Amino acid sequence: MPDWLLAPICLVALLGVIGYAFYQGMRVPPDRNNTNFGPGQNDGWSGGSDGHSGS
């Protein structure tokens, strides 16, 4: 395969992946009722600095 052909193929593939990601992201409607922007009371967070409960 000629070297000059590899760059356009990679560019088309990259733009295709990015375009498909935006397409999938636009299909998901935003949840207007979700006001939880951080960890809540029941999210399973134990409060340890390393993410473990310490046991």
Backbone bond lengths (Angstrom), bond angles and torsions (degrees), N, CA, C in turn:
res aa  C-N    CA-C-N  psi(-1)  N-CA   C-N-CA  omega(-1)  CA-C   N-CA-C  phi
1 M - - - 1.451 - - 1.532 107.66 -
2 P 1.315 117.45 134.76 1.466 120.25 178.56 1.534 110.93 -65.27
3 D 1.323 115.73 144.92 1.464 120.40 -177.99 1.522 112.63 -64.54
4 W 1.316 117.32 -33.07 1.454 119.76 -177.01 1.530 112.03 -71.12
5 L 1.340 117.16 -15.25 1.453 121.29 -179.23 1.528 112.28 -86.16
6 L 1.311 117.35 -19.87 1.459 121.33 -176.64 1.532 111.89 -69.76
7 A 1.318 117.82 -41.38 1.466 121.03 -178.13 1.531 112.69 -63.00
8 P 1.337 120.51 -47.69 1.469 119.09 177.97 1.527 113.19 -63.44
9 I 1.342 116.69 -35.38 1.468 119.21 178.50 1.519 110.58 -64.93
10 C 1.328 117.73 -43.69 1.462 121.69 178.56 1.532 110.82 -65.24
11 L 1.324 116.89 -39.30 1.459 120.61 179.40 1.524 111.03 -65.04
12 V 1.315 117.15 -43.10 1.465 120.66 178.04 1.527 110.15 -63.85
13 A 1.324 117.81 -41.35 1.463 120.97 179.07 1.524 110.90 -64.49
14 L 1.332 117.61 -43.64 1.456 121.27 179.41 1.521 111.27 -63.46
15 L 1.327 116.83 -45.62 1.465 119.98 178.86 1.530 111.09 -65.62
16 G 1.306 117.58 -32.88 1.457 120.46 176.41 1.517 112.20 -65.82
17 V 1.329 117.26 -42.59 1.461 120.82 178.69 1.523 110.48 -65.76
18 I 1.332 117.52 -44.15 1.462 120.90 179.01 1.526 110.49 -64.44
19 G 1.322 117.26 -43.02 1.463 120.71 178.17 1.512 112.12 -63.16
20 Y 1.323 117.26 -40.65 1.463 120.26 178.43 1.526 111.01 -66.28
21 A 1.333 117.97 -36.93 1.468 120.87 177.71 1.526 110.50 -64.31
22 F 1.335 117.31 -43.28 1.465 119.42 176.78 1.523 111.39 -65.05
23 Y 1.327 117.33 -37.64 1.464 121.07 178.48 1.524 110.59 -62.37
24 Q 1.327 116.94 -45.05 1.461 120.21 179.30 1.523 110.91 -67.20
25 G 1.336 117.12 -37.54 1.460 120.35 179.46 1.513 112.65 -66.79
26 M 1.322 117.68 -32.53 1.461 120.36 179.24 1.521 112.24 -75.75
27 R 1.311 117.58 -19.14 1.466 121.26 -179.80 1.517 111.94 -78.28
28 V 1.325 118.75 -19.95 1.455 122.14 -177.13 1.522 108.55 -89.06
29 P 1.340 118.32 116.90 1.461 119.50 179.88 1.527 110.65 -74.16
30 P 1.320 118.09 146.02 1.459 119.92 177.72 1.519 111.11 -71.11
31 D 1.316 116.12 147.27 1.459 121.99 178.43 1.521 108.16 -90.38
32 R 1.310 116.94 101.22 1.463 121.80 -176.30 1.530 112.33 -69.61
33 N 1.342 117.92 -22.38 1.462 121.06 -177.00 1.520 113.03 -88.79
34 N 1.316 118.24 -3.37 1.464 121.56 -177.37 1.521 109.23 -87.64
35 T 1.321 115.93 106.54 1.462 120.65 177.73 1.524 110.93 -109.34
36 N 1.325 117.42 8.56 1.455 121.56 -179.46 1.530 108.19 -86.81
37 F 1.323 116.90 103.04 1.458 120.73 -177.25 1.521 112.69 -101.48
38 G 1.293 119.10 1.56 1.459 121.39 -179.41 1.510 110.06 -147.42
39 P 1.317 117.15 -175.58 1.465 119.24 178.10 1.520 110.79 -66.98
40 G 1.315 115.73 133.49 1.462 120.70 -178.89 1.510 111.55 -98.04
41 Q 1.313 114.68 -167.04 1.458 121.25 -178.21 1.530 111.40 -70.47
42 N 1.318 117.77 -33.66 1.464 121.01 -171.99 1.517 112.83 -110.89
43 D 1.309 118.47 26.44 1.459 120.96 -178.17 1.524 113.35 -87.87
44 G 1.313 118.67 1.57 1.446 121.39 178.42 1.510 113.77 83.32
45 W 1.313 118.46 12.72 1.463 121.68 179.13 1.511 108.86 -80.57
46 S 1.320 116.74 124.34 1.459 120.68 -175.84 1.515 112.45 -91.66
47 G 1.316 118.16 -14.04 1.452 120.08 176.95 1.512 114.29 94.41
48 G 1.334 118.98 -2.36 1.449 120.51 178.19 1.510 111.38 -72.15
49 S 1.328 117.38 148.44 1.461 120.28 -176.35 1.520 112.40 -69.53
50 D 1.338 116.89 -23.85 1.459 119.57 179.78 1.532 112.16 -102.85
51 G 1.329 116.45 7.86 1.454 119.78 177.85 1.517 114.12 88.11
52 H 1.309 118.05 0.62 1.451 121.33 179.00 1.524 108.92 -110.35
53 S 1.322 115.87 158.74 1.461 120.34 -176.90 1.521 111.79 -79.28
54 G 1.303 119.06 -12.00 1.450 121.20 177.49 1.507 114.04 95.27
55 S 1.318 117.87 1.65 1.465 119.67 -179.57 1.499 111.51 -97.06
